[in-house]
Amino acid sequence: MPVAPPAAQGHQPFKPLALDTPVTYVRGVGPKVAKVLEEKGILVAEDLLYHLPFRYEDRQHPRSLDELKPGETASVIAEIRGTALLRTRRMPIFEMTVGQGNLAMKCIWFNGSYLQGRFHAGQTIALFGRIEPSRSSRNMKMIQPQFELLPGTGEDEETLLLEVGRITPVYESLGGSMLASRWQRKVIFRLIESLRGAAGAPTLIPEVLPTSMLERLGLPTREQAIAHAHFPPEGTTQTALMEARTAPLRRLIFEELFFLELGLELKRRKGRAQLGIAFATTDQVREAIREILPFHPTTAQKRALGEIVSDMRQPHPMRRLLQGDVGSGKTIVALQAMLVAIENGYQAALMAPTEILATQHYLAARKLLARSSKRYNIVLLTGSLEHDRKRYARSLIYSGEAQLVIGTHALIEEKVDFARLGLVVVDEQHRFGVLQRFRLMKKPGEAEPDVLVMTATPIPRTLALTLYGDLDGSVLDELPPGRTPIVTRSVPGERQEEVWEFVCKQVGLGRQAYIVYPVIEGPRDDQPELDFAAADAEAAQAAPPVPAKRARKSAKKQTALFTPEEMPETKPSPKQELRAATDMYEQLRSGAFHGLRVGLLHGRLDADEKDVVMRRFQRGEIDVLVSTTVIEVGVDVPNASVMVVDHAERFGLAQLHQLRGRVGRGSAKSYCILMTGERVSPQAEERLQAMVRTQNGFELAELDLTMRGPGEFFGTRQAGAPTFRVANLVRDREILELAKQEAARFANQPDDSITEAERKRVWNHLRQAWQRRYGLLEAG
């Protein structure tokens, strides 16, 4: 047993090393480095162990220079022969020559003056990068390779052991060259060795999963998984490591997702234990629902309503997510659910993200409920209402006279009190944030109201299991009768005159059109309308412009935008860097759309101005609406048959899909034209082709998740969404499904193979470790 040294002034007494030891006491760290690590979320020893390599280099069998082939990515260990800093007109270029025997290879770093003086001839270096052919000789070259100087023969044995003749972990830097891979390897290796303890002693990396579960799933112990995830044993394949499919990595991924899903399962279980409202579904309720239906519901709508009503009958609060693709009829399903609450003597509330959408819901609800033989009292409450009207609306809500309340964030203001709130419907949930949802759910009353979250953004199952893991799910996966498929085309901007003629032809047939732009005006960069990934925009800017001659040639090669009888011959138009809504509004109404009624809508107009424009468009007083993405969600104009998205390469898949959903709402054939600018990145081209290929929102959402990753799926990070140390939702979908099954099994099914001590250990780990990271559970 170690003897504790005297406690120095301002220092903690000595403690044996454990997973919860503050990182400052880990050998090789100290207070100064601990402050840097804290900024990276590394607070205790366990956090350091779960800071895994982002790649691995096979230094057991490094590639020989004569084996290299252009286009492949390879690890090379070679001797530095010489370096030079070349100053060119555009930038300084650092050049290094490395060799193996008589063979040589050049390595090049652009803007590489920071590397001058860091190397000298005779040093051994490990390089990792893409192999490119060299024009000057038959040899190969690497451009911007990642590198690490290897220890010389004078180095200590530990350094040699960790860096030479093995599969070597490579870590993202934790703060400059001092905390790069070499430092991390040493610190993590020593930490693992310290925690493993002496031979025969118990490990200080305690197991948190039941033994029978590990055996059934073929997973290693936690100690083995951590050790081998950092320092893979000989024989581990590079492919399995890079795809995170080795047994140690699978174990750590499963562990992380299992505890996430177990926490969510516990939240669901606690929700079921809360006092809720058991709504009755009498013949009177059924008749009230039948009276308002404007058409025969689809099978999917019947199924979703059945799931919702089944939940509403239970004596605990409903927590359900209603997903539906654009135009699938979510609102009518939600309105039927609200009628169940109203017919039981309770109030229902619908919260929308914008005033336009709230007003539209209000008007649609009035129209549908007018079909009923009963008279329902519907109230609209938004932030822009005049003070007297707002106060009157609040009084109706407080007294209970308002049976159906529709509004925006104004519904969760402190002054709003419901008399008997029974059901809350939250539309476009991802625009509100988790805290606001819970504030609304916990409005006064002995019983918790039921909550139905509605979203028109199709969410891949993997994200739904995490972002909405505490909600049960219903999906509307078919369109109501009468909805026709939308013809989608992607065309270059030089064909815009052809597009404008097509729009004019559609207006001549009595239809209306949207023209959507990514920015409001000119070259300004503070415009929130353009909210898609900046990195992709930069990639588009970096892409070489298509020469005019080649562009014209490719335009001729394309099939006609639509059929010959629908579209006249193409006429080239002048190119512009970035077309904007206000500029094009002026240009189009005096040019291509001269004589048509053209309107303008964007985010800088105040609420009243937006409302006037949208009402005029809905009444058919505007033929062509030039707009930004403010019309992305909720605008319903059945007579609009054309959606033109200009600079479509600047928009995300979810945005494009939502915009396309603004048309095709009537009986007329509808069209979506995705018009591009001069530069289109490969990623943008992939998005556009996906839009042309399919109208299935769930298929597009899966692709969007794959392309952008979960963190940016909604354009900005979802409030309250978990961040992962090991797991990747795109890569690890299969393991997530397994983790969900195992979590439900552990929480709800007795299992004699799991001891009481193991069960207690699992729950303790969930409370202690995961409360700190995600706040999923109440402490204690």
N, C-alpha and C positions, 0 to 999 in steps of 0.2 A: 504493500500500500504506500503510495507516494506521500512524503511528508510535506505539508503545506508550509511555504516560506512565510515569514512575517508579512502582514499586510502593510504595504508602503502607503505613504500619504497619497490619497487620491486614487489608489488602485484597488481593484476587487481582490478579495482573498483568493488563493489558488483553488481551482476546482478541476477534477478529472475531466478530460475531454469527452464531450457528448455531442449528439446531433444539434442540441439547442444551445451549445456554447457560442457566445457572440464571436463573430468572425475575427475580431481584433485579437483574440487569444489563440487563434490557429497559428501554428509555426510558420514563419515566413511572411505574416501579414502585418500585424501591429496597428496602432491607432491611426497613423497617417493614411496607410493604404486602405484601412477599414472604411474611412470616410468616402474614398473613391468608390469602393465596392457597394456601399450603402446606396449611392445614386443609381446603381444598376440593379437594386432590389436584392442584393446579397447581404443578409444581415447576420445569419448564423451559419454554423458549419454545414448543416443540411442543405442550405441554399447553394453553397459552393459545390457540393457533391452533385446537385442536379443541374449545374451549369455544364452541359455536355458539349463535346466537340461538335463543330458544324461540318467538319469533314475529316477524313483519315487519309494518310499517305502510306502507301506500301513501301517501306524502306527495308523490307526483307528481300524483295526482288525488284530493285529499281530498274527502270528501262535503260537499255544501252542506246547511245546516240544513233547507232546504225540500224536500230529497230524502229525508229520513229517514222510515222507517216503523217502527211499533211491532213489536218482536219480533226485529228484525235486529241484528247486531253490526256496528259501523261505526267507522271512524277519522274524526275531525273535527278540523280546525285552526281555532281561533277566537280572538277577543280577549277577555280578561277584563274584564268590566264592573263587577263588584263581588263581595264576599264577606261572609258573616255567620256567626257561631257562634250557633246556636239551642240554648238549654238547655231540655230537656224533662224531664218527671218520670222518664222511663226512661233517657235517655242524651243526651249532647251531640251535635248534628247540625251538621255543617259544610256550608254551602250556598254554591255559587258560581254566578253568572250569567255566561254567555259569549255573545258575539254575532258575527254577520256582517251588516254593514249594518243593516237594520231588523229582522232576525230575531234571536231570543234563545232560549237553552236553559238550563235549570237542571241543575246537577250536585250530587248529594247523597252525603255520606259519613257513615255512622253512626259514633258514637264518634270523631268527627273533630276533636277539640280539638287534636290534634298538628299539624293543618294551619294553625292560626291564625297569621297573621303571615308565611306563606310566599309569599303572592301579593299583587300590587297591580294596580290598574286599568291597562289599557294593555298588559300583557304578552301575548305570544302563547303559546298552550298547545295541545299535541296531546293529544287524548283518545281513548281506545279503550274501548268497552264496549257493553252491550246497551241498545237504545233502548226506553224505556217511555213510554206516554202520560201526559200530565200532567193531573190533574183540574182544576187551577186555570185552565188556558187551553187553547187549541188547540195550543200548543207541545209539544214532546217534552222528555223529561228522561233523564239517565243516572244510575243509582244505583251507587255504588262504582266509577266508571270508573278505569282505569289512566291515568296522565297523565305528561306531560313538558313542562316549560317550554322553549320554543324560543328559540334565540339571537336577540338583537336585531340591529339594523343595525351596532352597534358591535363585534360579535364578530369574531374572526379568520376568515379565509376557509376554513380547514380545518374549523372547526366548522360553518359554513354549508354547506359541501360535503357533510358527513356527515349532516346532520339536516334539510335543507330541499330540496324539489324532487326527491326520490329515493325509492326503496324503502328504508326505514330499518330496520336490524336492532335488535331489542329483546332485551336480555339479562337473565337472572335476576341479581339483585344478588349481588355477591361479598362483601358485608359493609358494610351501611349505605349512606347516600346518597352517600358519598364514592366508593364503588366501583360505582355504579349504571351504567345503560346509557351515559350520555354519556362517562364516564371510559373504559369498556371500548371504545367505538367508536374513540376517539382512540388508545388504546394499541395496539389490534389493527390498526388501519389503518396506523399508523406501523411496526409490526412487520412487516406484510406487505410494505410498500414497501421497508423496509430489506433484507429477505430476497430480494426480487425482484432487487435490484441495479440498477445503471445500465443504460441501453440498450446492448444488445450483450454485456453481461457475463453469465456463467452464473448461473442462479438458485441461491440457497442453500436452496431447498425441493426437495431431490432427489427424483426419481421413484423409487418402490419397486415398481411393477408393470411387467411386460414391455410394450413398445410394441405388439406384435402382439395381446396380450390386450385392451388398451385399444381398439385399432382394431376388433377383432372384436365387442366389446361396446358400442361407441359411447360410450365414457366419456372425459371430458376428462383432461388431465394433473393431477397432484396440485397444482401451483401454481395452475392455473386454478380447480380445484375449491375450494380453500381461499379464494382471493380472492373468488370469486363466491358462495360459501356465506355469507360475511359481508356482502358488499356486492353484491347481485344487480344485473345489468345492466338497463338500461331495456328494457321489453317482457316481463320475467318476470311470469307471472301469479301473483296472490295464492293461488289455489287450489293450484297446483303447489308453491308454497313451503310452505304450511301442511300439505300432504300429503307433504312431503319427496320430491317426484317430479321435481324439476328435475335436469338432468344433473349439475351439481356435487354436489348432495346425494346423489344415487344413487351417484356415484363414491366419496364418503367412507364411505357405509354399506357399499358392496360391499367396499372396502378393509379396513374393520374386521372384517367377517364372514369375508372371505377368509383373513386371517391367523389368525383364531381357528380356522377349520376346517382350515387347513394345519397349525397346531400340533397339533390333535387327530389329524389324519391321520398326522403324524410319530410321535405317541405310539402309535398303532395299529401303525405299521410297526416301531417299536422293540420293542413287545410281541411281534410275530410273530418277531422275531430272538432272543427270550429262549429259554432252554432250558425246555421243558415236558414233559408226559407224553403219549406217544402211546398212548391207551387202545385196546385191541382189542375188537371187537364180534363175538365168536364165537357159535356156536349156543348154547353154555352161558349166555352173557350174555343172549341173546334169550329163552331159555326162562325164565330167572330173572325177567325183566321181565313176560313173559306171565302167569306164575303169580300175580302180585300184583294184576293189574288187576281192579277190582270191576265194571267195565262196559266196553262197547266204546268206545274213545276216539273223540273227535270228529275231524273232518278237521283242525281247527286244532291240536288236541293232537298229532296225528301229525306235522303239518308242523313245529311248534315242537320236538318231540323229535328229529326228523330233523336240524334245523339245529344243535341242541345237540350231538348225538352226532357229527355231522360235524366240528364244532369239536374235540370231545374226542379224535378220532382223530389230530389234527394234532400234530406234535412241538413246538409252541409253545403257551403258555398260552392257554386260552379266556378271553375277557372278553365276556360276553354279558348283555344285559338281557332278562328275560322279563316282558312286560307282559300283564296279563289283567284283564278287567273282573271285578267282584265275582261269585264263583261260577263262574268259567270253567274251574276245574280246574288252576290253576297248581301246587298242591302235589303232585298225582299225577305231573305231568310232571317236577318237580324230584326227586321220590323215584325215578323211573325213571332219571334221570341219575345220582343217587347210587349206585344199584345197579350201574351200569356201572363206576364207580370201585371199589366194594367187590368186585365179581366179578373185578376185575383185581388184587386184593391190596392196595388202598389204602384209606385212611380217608376218610370224607366228613363234613363239618360243616355244620350249618344254624344260622344265627344269627338270632334273632328279637328284636324291639324290647321286648317285655314278657314277664314270667314267665307270664302267662296264655296268651299265644300260644305261647311255647316249650313249655309243658306240653301244650297242645292238639296241637301238631305231634308231640310225643313219643308221645302216646296214639294219634294217628291213624297214625303210622308203625308202631307196635307192632301195631295192628290189621291194617293192610294187609300187613305183612311176615309176620304169622302165617299168611297164606294160602299162603306158600311152603313147599316141602318141606324147605328148609334152615333152619338156626337162625342168625339174625343177632343180634349183640350190640349193643344200643342203649343209649346212656348219656345221661342228662339232667344238665346242669350249669347251675345258676342261682345268683345271689348269695345267695338266702335259704336255700340248703341248709345243714343242720347241718355243722359243721366236719369231722367224721369222714366223713360221706357225700361231702362235697366232695373231701376228700383221696383217698378211695377212687376216686372218678370220675376224678380227675386221674391216678392211678396206672394205671388202665385205658387212658386216652388215651395216656400216655407209653409203655406197653408195647406198644401196638398191638392189644390185645385188644378195645378199643372200636372197632367198625367204623363205626358211625354215631353221631355226637355232635351232640346238639341242645341249644342253650342261648341265653343272653342275652349281654350285654356280658362276662359272666364268661369267655367263650371267649377273649377277647383280653387277659386278665390275664397278667402276666409269668410266673406259676407254671405256666401251661398250655403244655405242649409235646406236639406230635403226633409219633408215631413215623414215620408215612408218609402225610402229608396229601395227598390227590389232588384233592379237589373241595371248594370252599367255596360254599355257597348263602347269600346274604344276603337276608333277607326284609324288606320295607318299607324299602328302602335309604335313602330320604330322611330317615328318623328317626335315622340313625347319623352321617352326616357323612363326608366323603371321606377324612379322615386315618385314621379307624378302619377303613375298608374296606381301605386299603392296608396297615395294620398286620397285619391278618388274612391278607392275600394273601402277605405276606412272612415268614410263619412259617418256622422252620428247614427245611432240606432243600436238596439240590442243585438240584432242579427246582422251578419255580414251580407251585403248584397252579392248577387251573382255577377260575374264578370265575363264578358265575351269580348275577346280581342280580335279585330278584323284587320286583315292586311291584303292589299291587292298586289303586293310584291311577292311573287312565288318564292318560298324559302326552301332551299334544299333540306332534305331530312336531317343531314348531319348538323346543320345550323339550328334547325328547329329543336333538336335534342338538347342543345346547350343554351341558346338564347331564350327559348321558350320551354325549357325542360320541365318547369313547374306547371305547365299548362297541358291539358289534354288537347288533342288536335282533331279538327274536321277539315276535309278538303273538298272543294267544289272543282271537279276536273272535267266538266262538260259545259258547253255553252247552251243557253236557252234556245228554243226553236226560233227560226227567223234570222239568226245571226249568220252572216255570210263570211267566208274566208276573205282576208284582205290581201290583195295582190301587192307584193313588196318587191321593189327594184332598187339597186344601188347604181348610181350614175355619177360620172365626174362632173365637176362644176362647170366645165366648158359647154355642157349641154343644157345650161339653165334656161336659155331661150326656148328650147324644146319643151322643157318642163312648164314654163309659164304659159305657153300656148295650150298645153294639155289642161292646165288649171282653168284657163278661160273657157275651154270647151265644156268642162264639167259644170262650170257656173252657168253656161248657156243652157245646160240641161236642167237647170233649177237646183243644182247642188251648191254646197259651200265648202270652203277649204281653209286649212291652217297652214301657215308658213312659219316654221320655228327656227330661231337663230340662237347661237350659244351665248352671245353677249348683247347688251342693250345698245351700246354706242361706241363708235371709234375704237382707239387702241387702249382704252383704260383697262387696268388690271385689278380693280377692286370690285368687280361685279360678281355678286354671288350666284348669278344664273349659271355661270360656267363652273360647275362643282365637281366635274369628273377628274380622275387621277392626273395630277400634274406631271407625274413621271411619263405617262403615256403621251401627253402633249409635247413634252420635251423630246421624246423619241420621234414623234412626228416631225418636229422642227429639224431634228438632226438628219432625217431621211432626205436623200437627195431629191430635188424637185424633178418632176417628170418633164423632159424636154417637150416643147410645144409640138414639134413634129411627131414625136412618138405618141403623145397624148391624142393627137388627131387621128393617128393611124389606129390606135387601140379603140378609139370611139367608133370608128367605122367598122371595126371587127365585131363590135358588140351587136347583139340582136336589138331590134327596135325596143324602145322603152315599153311601149304597149303595141297593140296591133295597128297596122297601117291606117285603118279607118278611124282609130282613136287619136292618132298623133301625126302631125305634119313633119316635114323634113327638118333635120337639125340645123341650127345656125349657131356658129361659135360666138361666145360672148367674152368680153374682156375679163382677165383674171384679176382677183383681188386677194390680198393676204388673208383677211378675216372679215367676212361680211357681218354686219351688225343690224339689229332689229330696227332702230330708229332711222339709220341711213337707208336701208332697203325699203322701209315703209314709204319714205319720200320718193325714192327712185321708182318703185313699182307702181304707185298710184298715179304718177305722172307719165309713166312709160308703158310697160307691158300690160298693166291692169287699168290703163286709162279708160274711164267710163264705168268701171266697176266700183262698188262700195267697199272701200278698204278700211279696216280698223287696226288699231295698235294697242297691244297689251303687254306690260312688263312689270317687274317687281318694284320699280320706283314710283309707280302710280299709287295714290292713296287708295284705301279700301273702297271708298265711294266711287272713284273713277273706274276702278277695276270692275266693280259691280255693274255700273252703267254699260261698259263695253260688253261684258259677258251677256247681260240681259238682251242687248241689241243683237248680238250674234245668235243667241238662242231664239229670238223672235224672227230671225231671218232678215233683219235690217242691215246686216253686214255680209257681204259675199265672201270676202277673203280676210281672215284675221291674221295679221303679222304679229308674232308673239315670241316670248322667251319661254322657258320651261315652267312658267307659272300655271300653264294649262296642263301640266303633266298628270295631275291627279284629279279625278272627280268631275271634270267638265263633261256634261252629257248633252250633245246636240245631234240627234238622230239624222238630221239632214246633211251633216258634214260627211263628205265622202272622200276627201283627199287630205292627206297629211304629208307635207313636204318638210323634211328636216335638213336644213342647210348646215354644212360643216358637220355632217353626221359622225365623222371620225373623232370629233371632240366629245362625244357623248358615251356614257356607259351603256352596257346591255340592258340593265334594268330601266334606265331612263328611256332608251329607244323603244323598249317594249311597252312601257307605260304611254309614251306619246302615240305609238301606233294604235293603242287601244282607244284613243279618242275618236277614231273613225270606225266604220263597220257596225254602227249602232242602229242603223235603220235597215230598210229592205234593199236599198240601192247597192250595187257593186262598189266596193271601196278600194282605195289605193294608198300605199305608203311609199314615198319616194325618198331615198336616202342619198342626198347630194353631198359630194365630198369636196374638200379644198385641194390645193396643189400637192401637199405632202400628206401621205397616209402611211402610218407605221404598220409593220406586219401585224401587231396586236390589234390595231384598229380594223385592218382588213379582215382579220379573223372574226371580229365582232359583226362586221357588216354582212359577211357571208353567212354567218349563223342566223342573222335576222331574215335574210332572203330565204334560207333553207327551211326554217320552221317558225310556227306561231305558238308552239307549246312553251308557255312561260316557265314551267318547271324544268324543261330541258335547257332553256336559256339560262335559268338561274344556276343550274349545275355547272354549266360552262363558265358563267361569270365567277362563281366561287373558285373554280379551278384556275382561272386566269388571274384573278386579283387576290385570292386568299381571303380567309374569313375576316381579317381585321378591317378590310376596306370594302366588304361586300355591299354595305349600304352607303358608300361614298364617304362617310365619316364613321369613326369607330362607334359601335353601339354602346350607349350608356349602360353600365352594369354587366357587360359581356365579360366572360372569364378570359384571362390570358393564360397561355400554357407554357410550361417550362420544357416539356418533352414532346407532348403530342402535337400533331398537325392535323386539323380537321379534314383537309383535302386528302392528304396521304393516308390517314388512319381511319377512314370511314368504317371499315370492317371491324376494327378493334373497338370503335365507339359503340357499334351495335351490340357486340359481345359484352362490353362493359355495362351497357344499359340492362341487358338480360340478367347478368350476374348480380347487379345491384338490386334489381327487383326481386330476384330469387332470395338473396341474402336477407333483405328487409322483410319479406312477406311470407316466406316458406320455411317451416322448421327443417333443420338439416342435422341429423344425429352425428354426421361426420365432423361437424364443427363444434369444438368444445365451448363451454361458457366463457372460459378465459379468453379464447380467440375472439369471440363475439364482442366481449367487453373491450378488447384491445382495438378492434376495428372502429367501434363507436368513439373511443377515446381519441384515436388518431384523427377521425373526422372532425371532432369538436375542437381539438387543439390546433392542428396544422391547418385545416381548411377554413376555420373561422378566421384565422390570421390572414389568409391569402384572399379569400373570396367573400367573407362575411355571409356565407350561405346559411349558417346556423346561428341561433342565439347561443351565446357562451353558456357553459354549464350543463 
